[in-house]
Amino acid sequence: MVRIYNDITETVGNTPLVRLNRVTKGLEATVVAKLEF
């Protein structure tokens, strides 16, 4: 299972998935973005 991070500070040293809390505010859905850098 892929780990989903709560904010950008938890992503140092990994190819992270970050939960987009502002996008889903008030919704039951979870939206994540994969960061590549």
C-alpha positions in Angstrom: 0.0 0.0 0.0 1.2 3.5 -0.9 1.6 5.9 2.0 -0.4 9.2 1.7 1.2 12.2 3.4 -0.7 14.9 5.3 1.6 17.7 4.2 4.7 18.5 2.3 7.0 18.3 5.3 6.5 14.6 5.6 7.8 13.9 2.0 11.5 14.6 2.3 13.5 11.9 0.5 10.7 10.1 -1.1 8.4 10.2 -4.2 5.4 11.2 -2.2 1.6 11.3 -2.5 0.2 14.3 -0.8 -3.4 14.6 0.3 -5.1 17.7 -1.2 -7.1 18.8 1.8 -8.3 22.2 0.4 -9.6 20.6 -2.8 -11.8 18.2 -0.9 -12.9 20.4 1.9 -16.5 19.5 2.7 -16.5 16.4 0.6 -16.2 12.7 1.5 -13.6 12.1 -1.3 -9.9 11.9 -0.9 -7.7 13.4 -3.6 -4.0 12.9 -3.7 -1.2 14.2 -6.0 2.0 12.4 -6.8 5.0 14.7 -6.6 7.9 14.1 -9.0 11.0 16.3 -8.7 
